Amino acid sequence: MKTIKIRFIERGNPAKDYLVQKKTWLGWTDIGYSVGTCSGDSVWYLYCKDTKEALLQEVLEHHYKIDRRFVTIIEYPMLKRY
């Protein structure tokens, strides 16, 4: 079983959405993905959803490429950004 240490970040006051960070040796880093073009440019997007469950499912499928059954998740307290 793989162990993942994550924390969610709630942002926005009227319309809430969530971001996710993972714990590394150097501290907390945002989880995102890069989209490249044929001209060599690339853009970095953060995973963002309206609910924590949907966000966790997307991060496990696309970033970690693992199913929920085969991972142990340690969730740290959530931060709020306004």
N, C-alpha and C positions, 0 to 999 in steps of 0.2 A: 504494500500500500504506500502510496505517495502522500506526504504531508505538505499542505499548502497553508501559509500564513498570510491572511488578507485582512484588509479593513475597507469599509465603504466610506465614501464621502458624499454627503447630501449637499446639494447646491441649489440655489434659487429659493426665494422666499414665497412668492405666490405659486409658481409652477415648479414643483420639485422633480429633480431627477438625480440619479446616483452615478458616481464614478467608483472605480475600484483601484486599490493599490496593493502591491505585494511587498513582503518584507524580504530584503536581501542583506548581504553582509555590510553594505554601505548605507543602509537605512531603507526608507520607504520609497518605492518608485511607482509611477503610474503605469498601468497596463494599457497598451494601445497597439495599433497596427499601422504599418506604413503602406501607402499606395504609391507605386511608381509609374512613371510614364515612359514612353519610348524615347523621349528626348533627354532622359537622365534626371529629371526632376522627381522629387518625391514629397509626399505630404504625410504628416503624422496625425492620426486620429485616435482619440481616446474612446474606449468602450463606454457607452452611456445608455441607460435605460430608465424607464419610469418606476420600475420596481426592483428590489434587490434580488428577488428570486430569478427574474428574467435575465438580469445582468449576470448573475452567477452562472446560469446555464449557458449563456453566450460565451463567457470567458472560458469556461471549461471546454466547450466544444471547439472554439476557434483558436484560442491562445495556447492552452495546455494540451489540446487534442486527447482528452481522456473523459471517460464517463464518470458520473457522480458516484457510482457504486465502488469504484476503485481508488477513491481518494479520501483522505481525512483532512477536513478543513478546520483550521483554528482561526476564529474570527475575533479580531481585536475591536475595541470600542470605536464607534463611528464618529467622524468629524463632520462639522457643519461649516459650509462656506456661504457667505451672504453676498 
